[in-house]
Amino acid sequence: MIVIVSVSIVLLVIAGLLISSETAISRISRSRVEDLDQSKASVRLLSVIEDRPRYVNVLLFVSTIASITAFVLVSYHGVNWLTDQGQLPLLGAFAITAAILILISYIGLGVAPRTLGRIHSEKIALASAGSARFLAAVLGPIATLLIHLGNALTPGKGFRQGPFDSQADLRDLVDMASSDSLIEDDERAMIHSVFELSDTFAREVMVPRTEMVFIERSKSLRSALSLGLRSWFSRIPVIGENADDIVGVIYLKDIVKRVFEYRDAEHTEKVEDLMRPPYFVPDSKQADDLLRDMQAARVHMAIVVDEYGGTAGIVTIEDILEEIVGEIADEYDTAAPEVEVLEDGGFRVMARMNIDDFADLIDIDIDSEEEGVDSVLGLMAKRLGRVPIAESHIAVQGWDLVAEIGTNRRNRIGFVRVIPSEPLEDMGINETDLVRDSD
């Protein structure tokens, strides 16, 4: 009996140490380990952190073996001893043994080792890194096999690296913190967005090619300056033969600096003389990697290309950040209704307004299926033959449609001013501006 009790105590101590190690390894950060002295222990721990789920799963597997074995030994011999020596009925012996094991499990294997693992995570992780590597080498394949078996038997997708993946645990902790009012709902959503960024691709956050504003390389600096000021874009892609031939990017500040230093440059120099090299990325690139690469390359805008090498769109650092924090607004941004009635008898409508609803609003005969467009902005783009910019203008069945900058910092067309047809001068639109639109 003494031997059985001693063995059980040893197994429970081993299980507790393994649980502390698992908690410490799960909690300690990679940056903290890198800041430690480059000793053998820290090097071993760094290799463990690089494949954290594998080692955590193995430690949990071994601690489960030790604790279950100890419980079985204590249960079997404890019930026998209580019934034989204590003269207790079988049910009473089971109840006493269960109560003792529950107490041991909750305190000895639950609260105490996990608390130690959290408080002394650095020391415990360093001390247990070598043991974790040894156990992973010996029992790792068995733990992995059991994880695959569990995923096969569990409905749903399952976890590729086991249900104890640190990212999944952190997501659950974030949800729990939000439910306990420790963090706000928007903060919870932001943290989840950071994790989801690795599953988001460049094509999902880019400005599509149909909404790109670009300029030909042979245009003068004056034309580029005019386009930049009217579109409110500070960086404009430069094309060669067509939109699939992106040869550079012109920066508004470069144009302003050059024209300020040499006034005649706006007429005598061309866009290609001042453009910067473009930065190309595939549309399948993950957003988190793209953000990191753009920061390293110190570029704000990248040209997204599809699998055939054609231009798919453009993406900026702001586009990626908005996937995390939501729409970024500034002091110029204001909320607006979908339809606003103007004093002159016209309307200001959202650029994305459905074309059929728009036709009903101003009582004109336009069919979205015949036009092949779904929105007011799409109608303008089709009639103009290019992407509308600010003050782009078309006439439709007695109404004049004028594009206006929207309420977001991406400077896209957000509204369309719809007024009864009248001379362009009365609307404050210069004919030369319209000619430049078509350039």
C-alpha positions, 0 to 999 in steps of 0.5 A: 500500500505504501509503495502504491501511495508513493508511486501515485504521489510521484506521478501527481508531482510529475503531472503538476510539473508538466502542467506548469511547464505547459502553462509557462511555455504557452505564456512566455513570448518570443521577444522575451526569450530573444532578450535573454542571455544566449545561454544553452537553455535560452537557445533550447527554449527559443527552438521550443517557442518556434513550434509551440503547439507541438511541445504544448500538446506533448506536455499535456499528453504526458501529464494526462498519462501521469495523472490518470495513472495516479488516479487509477492506482489511488481509486483501486487501492483506496476503495479496496482499503476503505471497504476491507479495513474501514468496513465502509460500504462500496458506495461510501468508499467510492464517494470518499475516494472521488472527493479526495481525487477531485480535491487533488485534481482541482488544487494539485493539478489545476490551480497550483501548477497553472498559477506557478506557470503564470507567475514564474513563466520565464524560469519554469520555461527555461528549466523545462525546455530540454525536457519538452524537447526530449518528450517531443522527440520520443512521444511527439508522433503519438500525440500527433496521431491522437490529435488527427484521430480526435479531429477525425472523430469530432464534427467540423474542421478541427484544429490542425495542430490540436485544440491547444493551439495558442492562437485559438486559446488567445481568441477565447481569452479575448472573447472572455475578456469582452464578456467580462467587460474588461475590454470593449467590443471594438477592441475585441473585434480589432484583436480578432482582425489582427489574427484574421489578417493572415487569412486575408489576401491582397485582392480582398483589400485592394482598390480594384482596377475599375476604380483606379485613377492613372495617368499616361507617362507622356503627359505633362507635369501640369496635367499630372498636377491637375489630376492630383489636385482634382482627384485628391490622390497624392500618388497616381500610377503611371501607365505606358501602352495600357492599364496593364503596363504600369511603368511607375508612380508619380507623387504629388509632392514631387511635382509640387517641389519640382514646379516650385523650384522651376516654374516652366517644368510643368509645361516642359517636363513629362510625368516619366521624368519624375515618376518613381519605380512601381512596387508590384505584389501578387494578388494572392499575397497575405495581407500581414506579409504585405504590410510587413514587406511594404513597411520594410520597403518604405512604400505606401502603395503597391500595384497588385497583379493577377496570375496572368501578370495583368493589373488587378488593382492597387493597395495602400498601407491604409487599406490594410490597416483599415482591415484591423481598425475599420474605416479611418476618418479624419476631420473632413469626413462626415456621415451623409444619407443615401439621398439628399435633396438640394435647394436647386431642385436636384439631389446628392446621392451616394455613388453606390446607389442602385441604378434602378432606385436612382431611375425611380428617384429622378423619373428616368428610363434606365434599365440596369440589365441593358446598361450592364451596370448596378450603380450610379458611379458605374453608369458614369464610368460607362458613359465616360469610358474611364473612372470618374474623378471629382467634377467628372460630368455626364448628361442623362435624359435632362439631368446633369450628373457631377461626381464628388469626392466621398467621405473617406480618406481613400478619396474615392468618388462617394457622391454624385450631384444630380441637377436639372440640365443647364449650362455648365458655367451655371454649375461652376464647372469649367469647360477646360476641366472637362476637356482635361478629364478626357485627356 
